[in-house]
Amino acid sequence: MPNTSRLFFALWPDDETRQTLARLSQSIAAKGCKWVQPHNLHATLVFLGQVNEDVASLIRQLAAGIAVPPFELTFDRLSYWSRPRVLCLTCRQPVPEAAMMLASALTEAAENCDLQTDTRPYTPHITLARHARYLPEVTFEPIIWRAEAFCLVESCSEPGGVIYKVIQQWPLIMPTANPG
């Protein structure tokens, strides 16, 4: 596809959270995994796939109109997903309503741009490693992620591997009440 980019919406960690995630990854003893580089760690909200420039512009406009309050996710479980063969951090606690609202609003924006999205319920996760074959034993302190913004990210294939580049970021804000 000419002039397309591989895009997704994500939560992007602040530096402190990224360093905490990187330290956790380094502490896990699992052989044969391909570890996600610290600069690529994120929590996907909605994967968009290959998107042309016109659709990317439209989806940015739609994303700018989303008003969801900030929220916290507590990543307190290391999970192994056998189908994609990944180790990822997940949340034992119920997902905050604001996170579900954000994922739902972004999914709706994608569908309004005729993009196909994942139909499974939103499950917050942070992929730490690919090509995993088992769930290693690990104990760690829960990682509290304070989501203050969401972003549109491009997945770029480089000679050294994939690099994720933030294209645009929007703050999470309290919705304003409509005067009645």
C-alpha positions in Angstrom: 0.0 0.0 0.0 1.6 3.3 -1.1 1.8 6.1 1.5 0.5 4.1 4.4 1.7 3.8 8.0 1.2 0.9 10.5 -0.6 2.7 13.4 -2.0 2.1 16.8 -3.4 4.0 19.8 -1.5 3.4 23.0 -0.8 4.6 26.5 2.8 5.7 26.6 4.7 5.4 29.9 6.4 8.3 31.6 10.2 7.9 32.1 9.9 6.6 35.7 7.3 3.9 34.7 9.4 3.0 31.6 12.5 2.5 33.9 10.5 0.4 36.3 9.2 -1.8 33.4 12.7 -2.2 32.0 14.1 -3.2 35.4 11.3 -5.8 35.8 12.1 -7.2 32.3 15.8 -7.5 33.1 14.9 -9.4 36.3 12.9 -12.1 34.6 14.9 -15.3 33.9 13.3 -16.7 30.7 15.3 -18.3 28.0 14.7 -17.9 24.2 12.6 -14.8 24.5 13.0 -11.7 22.4 12.7 -8.8 24.9 10.9 -5.6 24.0 13.3 -2.8 24.0 12.6 -0.2 26.8 11.9 2.6 24.3 9.1 0.5 22.8 7.3 -0.5 26.0 3.6 0.7 25.9 0.1 -0.4 26.5 -1.9 -0.8 23.3 -5.4 0.7 23.3 -6.5 0.0 19.7 -4.5 -1.5 16.8 -5.4 0.2 13.5 -3.1 -1.5 11.0 -2.0 0.0 7.7 -3.6 3.4 7.4 -3.3 5.9 4.5 -2.5 9.6 5.1 -6.2 10.8 4.6 -7.5 8.2 7.1 -4.7 9.0 9.6 -5.6 12.7 9.4 -9.3 11.9 10.0 -8.6 9.6 12.9 -6.4 12.2 14.6 -9.3 14.7 14.3 -11.7 12.2 15.9 -9.2 11.3 18.6 -8.9 15.0 19.5 -12.6 15.1 20.4 -12.4 12.3 23.0 -12.8 13.4 26.6 -12.0 10.8 29.2 -10.6 11.4 32.7 -7.1 10.2 33.8 -7.0 6.8 35.3 -4.7 4.3 37.0 -3.9 0.8 35.9 -2.2 -1.6 38.3 -0.1 -4.2 36.4 0.4 -6.9 39.0 0.5 -10.2 37.1 3.0 -11.6 34.6 1.0 -13.6 32.0 2.0 -15.9 29.2 -0.2 -15.9 26.1 0.6 -19.0 24.2 -1.1 -18.1 20.9 1.1 -15.0 20.2 3.8 -16.5 22.5 4.3 -13.4 24.6 5.0 -12.5 28.2 3.0 -9.6 29.2 2.0 -7.7 32.3 -1.7 -7.7 33.0 -4.1 -6.4 35.7 -5.8 -8.7 38.2 -8.2 -5.8 39.3 -11.2 -4.8 37.2 -10.2 -2.3 34.4 -11.2 1.3 35.4 -14.3 2.6 33.6 -12.3 5.5 32.1 -9.9 3.0 30.5 -12.8 1.1 29.0 -14.4 4.3 27.8 -11.2 5.4 26.1 -10.7 2.1 24.3 -14.3 2.1 23.3 -14.2 5.7 21.9 -11.0 4.9 20.0 -12.5 1.8 18.6 -15.6 3.7 17.5 -13.3 6.4 15.8 -11.5 3.6 13.9 -14.7 2.0 12.8 -16.0 5.5 11.7 -12.9 5.5 9.4 -13.8 2.0 8.1 -10.9 0.4 9.9 -11.2 -3.1 11.2 -10.4 -3.5 14.9 -10.1 -6.3 17.4 -13.6 -7.4 18.5 -12.4 -8.9 21.8 -13.0 -7.0 25.0 -10.2 -4.5 25.9 -7.6 -6.1 28.1 -4.8 -3.7 29.3 -1.4 -5.4 28.9 2.2 -4.5 28.3 4.1 -6.9 26.2 7.6 -7.5 27.7 8.8 -10.4 25.5 8.0 -12.2 22.3 8.8 -15.8 21.2 8.2 -16.9 24.8 7.6 -20.6 25.5 6.5 -20.6 29.1 5.6 -18.5 32.1 8.6 -18.0 34.4 8.3 -17.7 38.1 8.7 -14.1 39.2 7.7 -12.0 42.1 7.4 -8.2 41.7 5.8 -5.2 43.2 2.7 -4.1 41.3 3.4 -1.3 38.8 0.9 1.5 39.1 0.6 3.3 35.7 -1.1 6.7 35.9 -2.5 7.4 32.5 -2.6 11.1 31.9 -2.6 11.0 28.0 -3.0 8.7 25.1 -1.2 8.7 21.8 -1.1 7.7 18.2 2.0 5.6 17.4 3.6 4.4 14.2 5.3 1.1 14.0 8.4 1.5 11.9 10.6 -1.3 10.6 14.3 -0.4 10.9 17.4 -2.4 10.1 17.8 -3.1 13.9 14.2 -4.1 14.4 10.9 -2.3 15.0 10.8 1.1 16.5 7.6 2.7 17.8 7.3 6.5 17.2 4.7 8.7 18.9 3.0 10.7 16.1 0.6 12.7 18.3 -0.5 12.8 22.0 -3.7 14.0 23.6 -4.2 14.6 27.3 -6.9 12.8 29.3 -9.3 15.4 30.6 -12.4 15.4 32.6 -15.4 15.6 30.3 -17.3 18.9 30.6 -20.9 18.8 31.8 -23.4 20.0 29.2 -25.6 22.8 30.7 -29.1 21.5 30.8 
